């Protein structure tokens, strides 16, 4: 009868590959700027577009609008 060997959890199974650390340090995960709530009037077609795109991409339309404004202001700042 063959003896069944148990798995030694202290030893690696197979060939190991080192993976480079790609995660940012915790201080870079903190939002750099605070957000401020504003009221904004949009035309119906623009809002419809963002809501449809948000639904397709499983996100919130407000977040998409905020990102567009961030990119626009960053491009034309100073």
N, CA, C and O atoms as a Tripos MOL2 file, in Angstrom:
@<TRIPOS>MOLECULE
protein
  312   311    78     0     0
PROTEIN
NO_CHARGES

@<TRIPOS>ATOM
      1 N           0.8340   -1.1840    0.0000 N.3       1 UNK1
      2 CA          0.0000    0.0000    0.0000 C.3       1 UNK1
      3 C           0.8800    1.2490    0.0000 C.2       1 UNK1
      4 O           1.8410    1.3330    0.7650 O.2       1 UNK1
      5 N           0.5460    2.2410   -0.8760 N.am      2 UNK2
      6 CA          1.3290    3.4810   -0.9760 C.3       2 UNK2
      7 C           0.9760    4.4200    0.1680 C.2       2 UNK2
      8 O          -0.1730    4.5240    0.5950 O.2       2 UNK2
      9 N           2.0040    5.0900    0.6380 N.am      3 UNK3
     10 CA          1.7900    6.0990    1.6790 C.3       3 UNK3
     11 C           1.3970    7.4160    1.0140 C.2       3 UNK3
     12 O           2.0760    7.8620    0.0890 O.2       3 UNK3
     13 N           0.3290    8.0370    1.4630 N.am      4 UNK4
     14 CA         -0.1220    9.3250    0.9200 C.3       4 UNK4
     15 C           0.6190   10.4360    1.6570 C.2       4 UNK4
     16 O           0.5710   10.5390    2.8820 O.2       4 UNK4
     17 N           1.2990   11.2550    0.8750 N.am      5 UNK5
     18 CA          2.0520   12.3550    1.4820 C.3       5 UNK5
     19 C           1.1600   13.5820    1.6080 C.2       5 UNK5
     20 O           0.3950   13.8930    0.6950 O.2       5 UNK5
     21 N           1.2530   14.2580    2.7040 N.am      6 UNK6
     22 CA          0.5300   15.5060    2.8930 C.3       6 UNK6
     23 C           1.2840   16.6610    2.2610 C.2       6 UNK6
     24 O           2.4800   16.5490    1.9880 O.2       6 UNK6
     25 N           0.6030   17.7570    2.0270 N.am      7 UNK7
     26 CA          1.2370   18.9460    1.4490 C.3       7 UNK7
     27 C           1.8740   19.7430    2.5750 C.2       7 UNK7
     28 O           1.2320   20.0420    3.5820 O.2       7 UNK7
     29 N           3.1340   20.0790    2.3920 N.am      8 UNK8
     30 CA          3.8410   20.9060    3.3640 C.3       8 UNK8
     31 C           3.6080   22.3590    2.9930 C.2       8 UNK8
     32 O           4.1430   22.8340    1.9910 O.2       8 UNK8
     33 N           2.8210   23.0710    3.7810 N.am      9 UNK9
     34 CA          2.4830   24.4670    3.4920 C.3       9 UNK9
     35 C           3.6630   25.4100    3.6390 C.2       9 UNK9
     36 O           3.5640   26.5840    3.2840 O.2       9 UNK9
     37 N           4.7820   24.9130    4.1590 N.am     10 UNK10
     38 CA          5.9670   25.7450    4.3240 C.3      10 UNK10
     39 C           6.8800   25.7110    3.1030 C.2      10 UNK10
     40 O           7.8640   26.4480    3.0450 O.2      10 UNK10
     41 N           6.5610   24.8650    2.1330 N.am     11 UNK11
     42 CA          7.3940   24.7450    0.9410 C.3      11 UNK11
     43 C           6.6090   25.2020   -0.2830 C.2      11 UNK11
     44 O           5.4090   24.9430   -0.3770 O.2      11 UNK11
     45 N           7.2710   25.8800   -1.2230 N.am     12 UNK12
     46 CA          6.5750   26.3240   -2.4360 C.3      12 UNK12
     47 C           6.1900   25.1440   -3.3240 C.2      12 UNK12
     48 O           6.8470   24.1020   -3.3210 O.2      12 UNK12
     49 N           5.1210   25.3290   -4.0770 N.am     13 UNK13
     50 CA          4.6840   24.3200   -5.0330 C.3      13 UNK13
     51 C           5.0020   24.8590   -6.4230 C.2      13 UNK13
     52 O           4.4740   25.9040   -6.8020 O.2      13 UNK13
     53 N           5.8310   24.1940   -7.1760 N.am     14 UNK14
     54 CA          6.1670   24.6290   -8.5190 C.3      14 UNK14
     55 C           7.2470   25.7020   -8.5210 C.2      14 UNK14
     56 O           7.8470   26.0120   -7.4920 O.2      14 UNK14
     57 N           7.4800   26.2630   -9.7180 N.am     15 UNK15
     58 CA          8.5110   27.2710   -9.8960 C.3      15 UNK15
     59 C           7.9930   28.6380   -9.4560 C.2      15 UNK15
     60 O           6.8510   28.9940   -9.7470 O.2      15 UNK15
     61 N           8.8150   29.3900   -8.7690 N.am     16 UNK16
     62 CA          8.4230   30.7120   -8.2660 C.3      16 UNK16
     63 C           8.9170   31.8090   -9.2000 C.2      16 UNK16
     64 O           9.9840   31.6980   -9.8040 O.2      16 UNK16
     65 N           8.1180   32.8740   -9.3080 N.am     17 UNK17
     66 CA          8.4840   34.0430  -10.0940 C.3      17 UNK17
     67 C           8.2740   35.2760   -9.2340 C.2      17 UNK17
     68 O           7.1970   35.4660   -8.6680 O.2      17 UNK17
     69 N           9.3010   36.1170   -9.1310 N.am     18 UNK18
     70 CA          9.1760   37.3420   -8.3440 C.3      18 UNK18
     71 C           8.4160   38.3860   -9.1600 C.2      18 UNK18
     72 O           8.6970   38.5950  -10.3400 O.2      18 UNK18
     73 N           7.4550   39.0320   -8.5140 N.am     19 UNK19
     74 CA          6.6380   40.0560   -9.1520 C.3      19 UNK19
     75 C           7.0570   41.4090   -8.5990 C.2      19 UNK19
     76 O           7.1550   41.5890   -7.3850 O.2      19 UNK19
     77 N           7.3020   42.3540   -9.4910 N.am     20 UNK20
     78 CA          7.7050   43.6980   -9.0610 C.3      20 UNK20
     79 C           6.5740   44.3710   -8.2920 C.2      20 UNK20
     80 O           5.4000   44.1910   -8.6180 O.2      20 UNK20
     81 N           6.9260   45.1360   -7.2860 N.am     21 UNK21
     82 CA          5.9350   45.8670   -6.4900 C.3      21 UNK21
     83 C           5.3980   47.0120   -7.3260 C.2      21 UNK21
     84 O           6.1510   47.9170   -7.6850 O.2      21 UNK21
     85 N           4.1140   46.9920   -7.6420 N.am     22 UNK22
     86 CA          3.5130   48.0160   -8.4840 C.3      22 UNK22
     87 C           2.5090   48.8800   -7.7260 C.2      22 UNK22
     88 O           1.9400   49.8090   -8.3000 O.2      22 UNK22
     89 N           2.2890   48.5930   -6.4660 N.am     23 UNK23
     90 CA          1.3090   49.3600   -5.7070 C.3      23 UNK23
     91 C           1.9190   50.6740   -5.2050 C.2      23 UNK23
     92 O           3.0700   50.6960   -4.7700 O.2      23 UNK23
     93 N           1.1510   51.7680   -5.2650 N.am     24 UNK24
     94 CA          1.6570   53.0400   -4.7580 C.3      24 UNK24
     95 C           1.6920   53.0250   -3.2360 C.2      24 UNK24
     96 O           0.9570   52.2610   -2.6100 O.2      24 UNK24
     97 N           2.5300   53.8550   -2.6350 N.am     25 UNK25
     98 CA          2.5500   53.9370   -1.1800 C.3      25 UNK25
     99 C           1.2350   54.5290   -0.6700 C.2      25 UNK25
    100 O           0.5490   55.2330   -1.4120 O.2      25 UNK25
    101 N           0.8810   54.2570    0.5710 N.am     26 UNK26
    102 CA         -0.4040   54.7240    1.1090 C.3      26 UNK26
    103 C          -0.6400   56.2170    0.9720 C.2      26 UNK26
    104 O          -1.7750   56.6370    0.7470 O.2      26 UNK26
    105 N           0.4040   57.0350    1.1000 N.am     27 UNK27
    106 CA          0.1980   58.4880    1.0190 C.3      27 UNK27
    107 C          -0.2510   58.9340   -0.3720 C.2      27 UNK27
    108 O          -0.8470   60.0010   -0.5190 O.2      27 UNK27
    109 N           0.0310   58.1240   -1.3910 N.am     28 UNK28
    110 CA         -0.4180   58.4590   -2.7390 C.3      28 UNK28
    111 C          -1.8530   58.0100   -3.0130 C.2      28 UNK28
    112 O          -2.4310   58.3670   -4.0400 O.2      28 UNK28
    113 N          -2.4170   57.2410   -2.1130 N.am     29 UNK29
    114 CA         -3.7920   56.7920   -2.2660 C.3      29 UNK29
    115 C          -4.7900   57.8090   -1.7180 C.2      29 UNK29
    116 O          -5.9890   57.7030   -1.9780 O.2      29 UNK29
    117 N          -4.3100   58.7740   -0.9760 N.am     30 UNK30
    118 CA         -5.1700   59.8050   -0.4100 C.3      30 UNK30
    119 C          -5.4910   60.8260   -1.4880 C.2      30 UNK30
    120 O          -4.6110   61.2350   -2.2450 O.2      30 UNK30
    121 N          -6.7450   61.2370   -1.5600 N.am     31 UNK31
    122 CA         -7.1370   62.2470   -2.5440 C.3      31 UNK31
    123 C          -6.3930   63.5430   -2.2750 C.2      31 UNK31
    124 O          -6.3430   64.0190   -1.1410 O.2      31 UNK31
    125 N          -5.8220   64.1010   -3.3120 N.am     32 UNK32
    126 CA         -5.0100   65.2950   -3.1480 C.3      32 UNK32
    127 C          -5.8510   66.5580   -2.9680 C.2      32 UNK32
    128 O          -5.4250   67.5010   -2.3000 O.2      32 UNK32
    129 N          -7.0280   66.5750   -3.5560 N.am     33 UNK33
    130 CA         -7.8750   67.7580   -3.4500 C.3      33 UNK33
    131 C          -9.2330   67.3620   -2.9070 C.2      33 UNK33
    132 O          -9.7450   66.2800   -3.1940 O.2      33 UNK33
    133 N          -9.7930   68.2360   -2.1340 N.am     34 UNK34
    134 CA        -11.1190   67.9380   -1.6220 C.3      34 UNK34
    135 C         -12.1550   68.3180   -2.6670 C.2      34 UNK34
    136 O         -11.9070   69.1700   -3.5210 O.2      34 UNK34
    137 N         -13.3020   67.6880   -2.5930 N.am     35 UNK35
    138 CA        -14.3670   68.0040   -3.5350 C.3      35 UNK35
    139 C         -15.3460   68.9760   -2.8800 C.2      35 UNK35
    140 O         -15.5290   68.9720   -1.6630 O.2      35 UNK35
    141 N         -15.9540   69.7880   -3.6960 N.am     36 UNK36
    142 CA        -16.9200   70.7810   -3.2310 C.3      36 UNK36
    143 C         -18.2060   70.5650   -4.0070 C.2      36 UNK36
    144 O         -18.1990   70.4580   -5.2340 O.2      36 UNK36
    145 N         -19.3010   70.5040   -3.2820 N.am     37 UNK37
    146 CA        -20.5900   70.2880   -3.9150 C.3      37 UNK37
    147 C         -21.0650   71.5700   -4.5890 C.2      37 UNK37
    148 O         -21.0520   72.6430   -3.9850 O.2      37 UNK37
    149 N         -21.4880   71.4480   -5.8560 N.am     38 UNK38
    150 CA        -22.0170   72.5820   -6.6100 C.3      38 UNK38
    151 C         -23.2910   72.1520   -7.3240 C.2      38 UNK38
    152 O         -23.5480   70.9620   -7.5080 O.2      38 UNK38
    153 N         -24.0680   73.1260   -7.7130 N.am     39 UNK39
    154 CA        -25.2450   72.8700   -8.5340 C.3      39 UNK39
    155 C         -24.8910   73.2530   -9.9550 C.2      39 UNK39
    156 O         -24.3420   74.3280  -10.1950 O.2      39 UNK39
    157 N         -25.1990   72.3880  -10.8870 N.am     40 UNK40
    158 CA        -24.8280   72.5990  -12.2760 C.3      40 UNK40
    159 C         -26.0160   72.2580  -13.1590 C.2      40 UNK40
    160 O         -26.6240   71.1970  -13.0140 O.2      40 UNK40
    161 N         -26.3400   73.1490  -14.0610 N.am     41 UNK41
    162 CA        -27.4240   72.8820  -15.0080 C.3      41 UNK41
    163 C         -26.8210   72.4210  -16.3200 C.2      41 UNK41
    164 O         -25.9470   73.0800  -16.8830 O.2      41 UNK41
    165 N         -27.3000   71.2730  -16.8050 N.am     42 UNK42
    166 CA        -26.8270   70.7000  -18.0600 C.3      42 UNK42
    167 C         -27.9980   70.5750  -19.0200 C.2      42 UNK42
    168 O         -29.1470   70.4420  -18.5990 O.2      42 UNK42
    169 N         -27.6970   70.6190  -20.3210 N.am     43 UNK43
    170 CA        -28.7910   70.3770  -21.2520 C.3      43 UNK43
    171 C         -29.1340   68.8880  -21.2260 C.2      43 UNK43
    172 O         -28.3030   68.0480  -20.8810 O.2      43 UNK43
    173 N         -30.3480   68.5910  -21.5880 N.am     44 UNK44
    174 CA        -30.8790   67.2310  -21.4700 C.3      44 UNK44
    175 C         -30.0650   66.2010  -22.2430 C.2      44 UNK44
    176 O         -29.8570   65.0900  -21.7560 O.2      44 UNK44
    177 N         -29.6040   66.5520  -23.4380 N.am     45 UNK45
    178 CA        -28.8480   65.5980  -24.2580 C.3      45 UNK45
    179 C         -27.5010   65.2480  -23.6200 C.2      45 UNK45
    180 O         -27.0640   64.1000  -23.6960 O.2      45 UNK45
    181 N         -26.8440   66.2210  -22.9960 N.am     46 UNK46
    182 CA        -25.5680   65.9450  -22.3270 C.3      46 UNK46
    183 C         -25.7640   64.9980  -21.1510 C.2      46 UNK46
    184 O         -25.0160   64.0360  -20.9810 O.2      46 UNK46
    185 N         -26.7660   65.2800  -20.3530 N.am     47 UNK47
    186 CA        -27.0310   64.4330  -19.1980 C.3      47 UNK47
    187 C         -27.3980   63.0170  -19.6370 C.2      47 UNK47
    188 O         -26.9490   62.0420  -19.0360 O.2      47 UNK47
    189 N         -28.2030   62.9080  -20.6720 N.am     48 UNK48
    190 CA        -28.6010   61.6030  -21.1950 C.3      48 UNK48
    191 C         -27.3680   60.8200  -21.6500 C.2      48 UNK48
    192 O         -27.2460   59.6270  -21.3730 O.2      48 UNK48
    193 N         -26.4530   61.5000  -22.3500 N.am     49 UNK49
    194 CA        -25.2230   60.8600  -22.8080 C.3      49 UNK49
    195 C         -24.4310   60.2890  -21.6370 C.2      49 UNK49
    196 O         -24.0430   59.1220  -21.6640 O.2      49 UNK49
    197 N         -24.1860   61.1080  -20.6000 N.am     50 UNK50
    198 CA        -23.3930   60.6550  -19.4630 C.3      50 UNK50
    199 C         -24.0800   59.5250  -18.7090 C.2      50 UNK50
    200 O         -23.4150   58.5910  -18.2620 O.2      50 UNK50
    201 N         -25.3850   59.5930  -18.5610 N.am     51 UNK51
    202 CA        -26.1000   58.5220  -17.8660 C.3      51 UNK51
    203 C         -26.0080   57.2080  -18.6330 C.2      51 UNK51
    204 O         -25.8180   56.1510  -18.0320 O.2      51 UNK51
    205 N         -26.1420   57.2670  -19.9460 N.am     52 UNK52
    206 CA        -26.0340   56.0490  -20.7620 C.3      52 UNK52
    207 C         -24.6340   55.4620  -20.6950 C.2      52 UNK52
    208 O         -24.4670   54.2530  -20.5400 O.2      52 UNK52
    209 N         -23.6350   56.3150  -20.8120 N.am     53 UNK53
    210 CA        -22.2450   55.8470  -20.7570 C.3      53 UNK53
    211 C         -21.9150   55.2770  -19.3740 C.2      53 UNK53
    212 O         -21.2090   54.2750  -19.2640 O.2      53 UNK53
    213 N         -22.4190   55.9080  -18.3410 N.am     54 UNK54
    214 CA        -22.1820   55.4260  -16.9780 C.3      54 UNK54
    215 C         -22.8120   54.0470  -16.7890 C.2      54 UNK54
    216 O         -22.2090   53.1650  -16.1770 O.2      54 UNK54
    217 N         -24.0050   53.8640  -17.3040 N.am     55 UNK55
    218 CA        -24.6770   52.5670  -17.1970 C.3      55 UNK55
    219 C         -23.8760   51.4930  -17.9270 C.2      55 UNK55
    220 O         -23.6940   50.3950  -17.4000 O.2      55 UNK55
    221 N         -23.3980   51.7930  -19.1280 N.am     56 UNK56
    222 CA        -22.6190   50.8320  -19.9110 C.3      56 UNK56
    223 C         -21.3050   50.4680  -19.2300 C.2      56 UNK56
    224 O         -20.8270   49.3400  -19.3470 O.2      56 UNK56
    225 N         -20.7240   51.4360  -18.5140 N.am     57 UNK57
    226 CA        -19.4110   51.2350  -17.8910 C.3      57 UNK57
    227 C         -19.4880   50.9530  -16.3980 C.2      57 UNK57
    228 O         -18.4650   50.9260  -15.7130 O.2      57 UNK57
    229 N         -20.6890   50.7450  -15.8950 N.am     58 UNK58
    230 CA        -20.9070   50.3870  -14.4890 C.3      58 UNK58
    231 C         -20.2580   51.3870  -13.5250 C.2      58 UNK58
    232 O         -19.5130   51.0110  -12.6210 O.2      58 UNK58
    233 N         -20.5540   52.6360  -13.7390 N.am     59 UNK59
    234 CA        -20.0460   53.6830  -12.8530 C.3      59 UNK59
    235 C         -21.1300   54.7290  -12.6690 C.2      59 UNK59
    236 O         -22.2540   54.5490  -13.1360 O.2      59 UNK59
    237 N         -20.8040   55.8140  -11.9950 N.am     60 UNK60
    238 CA        -21.7700   56.8900  -11.7610 C.3      60 UNK60
    239 C         -21.5250   58.0300  -12.7430 C.2      60 UNK60
    240 O         -20.3820   58.3860  -13.0320 O.2      60 UNK60
    241 N         -22.6160   58.5930  -13.2490 N.am     61 UNK61
    242 CA        -22.4750   59.6560  -14.2490 C.3      61 UNK61
    243 C         -21.8330   60.9070  -13.6510 C.2      61 UNK61
    244 O         -21.1140   61.6230  -14.3470 O.2      61 UNK61
    245 N         -22.0830   61.1750  -12.3740 N.am     62 UNK62
    246 CA        -21.4630   62.3440  -11.7410 C.3      62 UNK62
    247 C         -19.9450   62.2260  -11.7340 C.2      62 UNK62
    248 O         -19.2320   63.2080  -11.9380 O.2      62 UNK62
    249 N         -19.4620   61.0050  -11.4960 N.am     63 UNK63
    250 CA        -18.0170   60.7660  -11.4740 C.3      63 UNK63
    251 C         -17.4210   61.0090  -12.8560 C.2      63 UNK63
    252 O         -16.3230   61.5520  -12.9750 O.2      63 UNK63
    253 N         -18.1460   60.6070  -13.9020 N.am     64 UNK64
    254 CA        -17.6580   60.8140  -15.2710 C.3      64 UNK64
    255 C         -17.5940   62.3050  -15.6110 C.2      64 UNK64
    256 O         -16.6160   62.7690  -16.1960 O.2      64 UNK64
    257 N         -18.6240   63.0410  -15.2480 N.am     65 UNK65
    258 CA        -18.6450   64.4880  -15.5090 C.3      65 UNK65
    259 C         -17.5090   65.1670  -14.7520 C.2      65 UNK65
    260 O         -16.8300   66.0390  -15.2950 O.2      65 UNK65
    261 N         -17.3030   64.7660  -13.4960 N.am     66 UNK66
    262 CA        -16.2310   65.3400  -12.6820 C.3      66 UNK66
    263 C         -14.8750   65.0820  -13.3300 C.2      66 UNK66
    264 O         -14.0200   65.9680  -13.3450 O.2      66 UNK66
    265 N         -14.6680   63.8770  -13.8680 N.am     67 UNK67
    266 CA        -13.3940   63.5350  -14.5020 C.3      67 UNK67
    267 C         -13.1530   64.3650  -15.7590 C.2      67 UNK67
    268 O         -12.0300   64.8030  -16.0090 O.2      67 UNK67
    269 N         -14.2060   64.5850  -16.5530 N.am     68 UNK68
    270 CA        -14.0780   65.4180  -17.7550 C.3      68 UNK68
    271 C         -13.6490   66.8320  -17.3630 C.2      68 UNK68
    272 O         -12.7540   67.4060  -17.9830 O.2      68 UNK68
    273 N         -14.2790   67.3840  -16.3470 N.am     69 UNK69
    274 CA        -13.9380   68.7380  -15.8940 C.3      69 UNK69
    275 C         -12.5160   68.8010  -15.3390 C.2      69 UNK69
    276 O         -11.8040   69.7800  -15.5650 O.2      69 UNK69
    277 N         -12.1000   67.7580  -14.6140 N.am     70 UNK70
    278 CA        -10.7280   67.7120  -14.0930 C.3      70 UNK70
    279 C          -9.7120   67.7370  -15.2280 C.2      70 UNK70
    280 O          -8.7380   68.4890  -15.1850 O.2      70 UNK70
    281 N          -9.9460   66.9070  -16.2440 N.am     71 UNK71
    282 CA         -9.0020   66.8270  -17.3680 C.3      71 UNK71
    283 C          -8.9700   68.1510  -18.1550 C.2      71 UNK71
    284 O          -7.9000   68.6090  -18.5560 O.2      71 UNK71
    285 N         -10.1190   68.7480  -18.3670 N.am     72 UNK72
    286 CA        -10.2010   70.0160  -19.0900 C.3      72 UNK72
    287 C          -9.4470   71.1010  -18.3290 C.2      72 UNK72
    288 O          -8.6390   71.8270  -18.9090 O.2      72 UNK72
    289 N          -9.7130   71.2090  -17.0270 N.am     73 UNK73
    290 CA         -9.0640   72.2710  -16.2560 C.3      73 UNK73
    291 C          -7.5590   72.0310  -16.1300 C.2      73 UNK73
    292 O          -6.7860   72.9880  -16.1200 O.2      73 UNK73
    293 N          -7.1330   70.7770  -16.0350 N.am     74 UNK74
    294 CA         -5.7060   70.4790  -15.9540 C.3      74 UNK74
    295 C          -4.9950   70.8640  -17.2560 C.2      74 UNK74
    296 O          -3.8680   71.3580  -17.2250 O.2      74 UNK74
    297 N          -5.6470   70.6390  -18.3850 N.am     75 UNK75
    298 CA         -5.0420   70.9610  -19.6740 C.3      75 UNK75
    299 C          -4.8600   72.4640  -19.8660 C.2      75 UNK75
    300 O          -3.8490   72.8980  -20.4190 O.2      75 UNK75
    301 N          -5.8180   73.2550  -19.4200 N.am     76 UNK76
    302 CA         -5.7780   74.6880  -19.6770 C.3      76 UNK76
    303 C          -5.3850   75.5350  -18.4640 C.2      76 UNK76
    304 O          -5.4290   76.7640  -18.5250 O.2      76 UNK76
    305 N          -5.0030   74.8850  -17.3680 N.am     77 UNK77
    306 CA         -4.5570   75.6350  -16.1830 C.3      77 UNK77
    307 C          -3.2300   76.3210  -16.4880 C.2      77 UNK77
    308 O          -2.3480   75.7290  -17.1100 O.2      77 UNK77
    309 N          -3.0930   77.5340  -16.0620 N.am     78 UNK78
    310 CA         -1.8760   78.3500  -16.2340 C.3      78 UNK78
    311 C          -1.4720   78.3770  -17.6360 C.2      78 UNK78
    312 O          -0.4730   79.0100  -17.9780 O.2      78 UNK78
@<TRIPOS>BOND
     1     1     2 1
     2     2     3 1
     3     3     4 2
     4     3     5 am
     5     5     6 1
     6     6     7 1
     7     7     8 2
     8     7     9 am
     9     9    10 1
    10    10    11 1
    11    11    12 2
    12    11    13 am
    13    13    14 1
    14    14    15 1
    15    15    16 2
    16    15    17 am
    17    17    18 1
    18    18    19 1
    19    19    20 2
    20    19    21 am
    21    21    22 1
    22    22    23 1
    23    23    24 2
    24    23    25 am
    25    25    26 1
    26    26    27 1
    27    27    28 2
    28    27    29 am
    29    29    30 1
    30    30    31 1
    31    31    32 2
    32    31    33 am
    33    33    34 1
    34    34    35 1
    35    35    36 2
    36    35    37 am
    37    37    38 1
    38    38    39 1
    39    39    40 2
    40    39    41 am
    41    41    42 1
    42    42    43 1
    43    43    44 2
    44    43    45 am
    45    45    46 1
    46    46    47 1
    47    47    48 2
    48    47    49 am
    49    49    50 1
    50    50    51 1
    51    51    52 2
    52    51    53 am
    53    53    54 1
    54    54    55 1
    55    55    56 2
    56    55    57 am
    57    57    58 1
    58    58    59 1
    59    59    60 2
    60    59    61 am
    61    61    62 1
    62    62    63 1
    63    63    64 2
    64    63    65 am
    65    65    66 1
    66    66    67 1
    67    67    68 2
    68    67    69 am
    69    69    70 1
    70    70    71 1
    71    71    72 2
    72    71    73 am
    73    73    74 1
    74    74    75 1
    75    75    76 2
    76    75    77 am
    77    77    78 1
    78    78    79 1
    79    79    80 2
    80    79    81 am
    81    81    82 1
    82    82    83 1
    83    83    84 2
    84    83    85 am
    85    85    86 1
    86    86    87 1
    87    87    88 2
    88    87    89 am
    89    89    90 1
    90    90    91 1
    91    91    92 2
    92    91    93 am
    93    93    94 1
    94    94    95 1
    95    95    96 2
    96    95    97 am
    97    97    98 1
    98    98    99 1
    99    99   100 2
   100    99   101 am
   101   101   102 1
   102   102   103 1
   103   103   104 2
   104   103   105 am
   105   105   106 1
   106   106   107 1
   107   107   108 2
   108   107   109 am
   109   109   110 1
   110   110   111 1
   111   111   112 2
   112   111   113 am
   113   113   114 1
   114   114   115 1
   115   115   116 2
   116   115   117 am
   117   117   118 1
   118   118   119 1
   119   119   120 2
   120   119   121 am
   121   121   122 1
   122   122   123 1
   123   123   124 2
   124   123   125 am
   125   125   126 1
   126   126   127 1
   127   127   128 2
   128   127   129 am
   129   129   130 1
   130   130   131 1
   131   131   132 2
   132   131   133 am
   133   133   134 1
   134   134   135 1
   135   135   136 2
   136   135   137 am
   137   137   138 1
   138   138   139 1
   139   139   140 2
   140   139   141 am
   141   141   142 1
   142   142   143 1
   143   143   144 2
   144   143   145 am
   145   145   146 1
   146   146   147 1
   147   147   148 2
   148   147   149 am
   149   149   150 1
   150   150   151 1
   151   151   152 2
   152   151   153 am
   153   153   154 1
   154   154   155 1
   155   155   156 2
   156   155   157 am
   157   157   158 1
   158   158   159 1
   159   159   160 2
   160   159   161 am
   161   161   162 1
   162   162   163 1
   163   163   164 2
   164   163   165 am
   165   165   166 1
   166   166   167 1
   167   167   168 2
   168   167   169 am
   169   169   170 1
   170   170   171 1
   171   171   172 2
   172   171   173 am
   173   173   174 1
   174   174   175 1
   175   175   176 2
   176   175   177 am
   177   177   178 1
   178   178   179 1
   179   179   180 2
   180   179   181 am
   181   181   182 1
   182   182   183 1
   183   183   184 2
   184   183   185 am
   185   185   186 1
   186   186   187 1
   187   187   188 2
   188   187   189 am
   189   189   190 1
   190   190   191 1
   191   191   192 2
   192   191   193 am
   193   193   194 1
   194   194   195 1
   195   195   196 2
   196   195   197 am
   197   197   198 1
   198   198   199 1
   199   199   200 2
   200   199   201 am
   201   201   202 1
   202   202   203 1
   203   203   204 2
   204   203   205 am
   205   205   206 1
   206   206   207 1
   207   207   208 2
   208   207   209 am
   209   209   210 1
   210   210   211 1
   211   211   212 2
   212   211   213 am
   213   213   214 1
   214   214   215 1
   215   215   216 2
   216   215   217 am
   217   217   218 1
   218   218   219 1
   219   219   220 2
   220   219   221 am
   221   221   222 1
   222   222   223 1
   223   223   224 2
   224   223   225 am
   225   225   226 1
   226   226   227 1
   227   227   228 2
   228   227   229 am
   229   229   230 1
   230   230   231 1
   231   231   232 2
   232   231   233 am
   233   233   234 1
   234   234   235 1
   235   235   236 2
   236   235   237 am
   237   237   238 1
   238   238   239 1
   239   239   240 2
   240   239   241 am
   241   241   242 1
   242   242   243 1
   243   243   244 2
   244   243   245 am
   245   245   246 1
   246   246   247 1
   247   247   248 2
   248   247   249 am
   249   249   250 1
   250   250   251 1
   251   251   252 2
   252   251   253 am
   253   253   254 1
   254   254   255 1
   255   255   256 2
   256   255   257 am
   257   257   258 1
   258   258   259 1
   259   259   260 2
   260   259   261 am
   261   261   262 1
   262   262   263 1
   263   263   264 2
   264   263   265 am
   265   265   266 1
   266   266   267 1
   267   267   268 2
   268   267   269 am
   269   269   270 1
   270   270   271 1
   271   271   272 2
   272   271   273 am
   273   273   274 1
   274   274   275 1
   275   275   276 2
   276   275   277 am
   277   277   278 1
   278   278   279 1
   279   279   280 2
   280   279   281 am
   281   281   282 1
   282   282   283 1
   283   283   284 2
   284   283   285 am
   285   285   286 1
   286   286   287 1
   287   287   288 2
   288   287   289 am
   289   289   290 1
   290   290   291 1
   291   291   292 2
   292   291   293 am
   293   293   294 1
   294   294   295 1
   295   295   296 2
   296   295   297 am
   297   297   298 1
   298   298   299 1
   299   299   300 2
   300   299   301 am
   301   301   302 1
   302   302   303 1
   303   303   304 2
   304   303   305 am
   305   305   306 1
   306   306   307 1
   307   307   308 2
   308   307   309 am
   309   309   310 1
   310   310   311 1
   311   311   312 2
@<TRIPOS>SUBSTRUCTURE
     1 UNK1         2 RESIDUE 1 A UNK
     2 UNK2         6 RESIDUE 1 A UNK
     3 UNK3        10 RESIDUE 1 A UNK
     4 UNK4        14 RESIDUE 1 A UNK
     5 UNK5        18 RESIDUE 1 A UNK
     6 UNK6        22 RESIDUE 1 A UNK
     7 UNK7        26 RESIDUE 1 A UNK
     8 UNK8        30 RESIDUE 1 A UNK
     9 UNK9        34 RESIDUE 1 A UNK
    10 UNK10       38 RESIDUE 1 A UNK
    11 UNK11       42 RESIDUE 1 A UNK
    12 UNK12       46 RESIDUE 1 A UNK
    13 UNK13       50 RESIDUE 1 A UNK
    14 UNK14       54 RESIDUE 1 A UNK
    15 UNK15       58 RESIDUE 1 A UNK
    16 UNK16       62 RESIDUE 1 A UNK
    17 UNK17       66 RESIDUE 1 A UNK
    18 UNK18       70 RESIDUE 1 A UNK
    19 UNK19       74 RESIDUE 1 A UNK
    20 UNK20       78 RESIDUE 1 A UNK
    21 UNK21       82 RESIDUE 1 A UNK
    22 UNK22       86 RESIDUE 1 A UNK
    23 UNK23       90 RESIDUE 1 A UNK
    24 UNK24       94 RESIDUE 1 A UNK
    25 UNK25       98 RESIDUE 1 A UNK
    26 UNK26      102 RESIDUE 1 A UNK
    27 UNK27      106 RESIDUE 1 A UNK
    28 UNK28      110 RESIDUE 1 A UNK
    29 UNK29      114 RESIDUE 1 A UNK
    30 UNK30      118 RESIDUE 1 A UNK
    31 UNK31      122 RESIDUE 1 A UNK
    32 UNK32      126 RESIDUE 1 A UNK
    33 UNK33      130 RESIDUE 1 A UNK
    34 UNK34      134 RESIDUE 1 A UNK
    35 UNK35      138 RESIDUE 1 A UNK
    36 UNK36      142 RESIDUE 1 A UNK
    37 UNK37      146 RESIDUE 1 A UNK
    38 UNK38      150 RESIDUE 1 A UNK
    39 UNK39      154 RESIDUE 1 A UNK
    40 UNK40      158 RESIDUE 1 A UNK
    41 UNK41      162 RESIDUE 1 A UNK
    42 UNK42      166 RESIDUE 1 A UNK
    43 UNK43      170 RESIDUE 1 A UNK
    44 UNK44      174 RESIDUE 1 A UNK
    45 UNK45      178 RESIDUE 1 A UNK
    46 UNK46      182 RESIDUE 1 A UNK
    47 UNK47      186 RESIDUE 1 A UNK
    48 UNK48      190 RESIDUE 1 A UNK
    49 UNK49      194 RESIDUE 1 A UNK
    50 UNK50      198 RESIDUE 1 A UNK
    51 UNK51      202 RESIDUE 1 A UNK
    52 UNK52      206 RESIDUE 1 A UNK
    53 UNK53      210 RESIDUE 1 A UNK
    54 UNK54      214 RESIDUE 1 A UNK
    55 UNK55      218 RESIDUE 1 A UNK
    56 UNK56      222 RESIDUE 1 A UNK
    57 UNK57      226 RESIDUE 1 A UNK
    58 UNK58      230 RESIDUE 1 A UNK
    59 UNK59      234 RESIDUE 1 A UNK
    60 UNK60      238 RESIDUE 1 A UNK
    61 UNK61      242 RESIDUE 1 A UNK
    62 UNK62      246 RESIDUE 1 A UNK
    63 UNK63      250 RESIDUE 1 A UNK
    64 UNK64      254 RESIDUE 1 A UNK
    65 UNK65      258 RESIDUE 1 A UNK
    66 UNK66      262 RESIDUE 1 A UNK
    67 UNK67      266 RESIDUE 1 A UNK
    68 UNK68      270 RESIDUE 1 A UNK
    69 UNK69      274 RESIDUE 1 A UNK
    70 UNK70      278 RESIDUE 1 A UNK
    71 UNK71      282 RESIDUE 1 A UNK
    72 UNK72      286 RESIDUE 1 A UNK
    73 UNK73      290 RESIDUE 1 A UNK
    74 UNK74      294 RESIDUE 1 A UNK
    75 UNK75      298 RESIDUE 1 A UNK
    76 UNK76      302 RESIDUE 1 A UNK
    77 UNK77      306 RESIDUE 1 A UNK
    78 UNK78      310 RESIDUE 1 A UNK
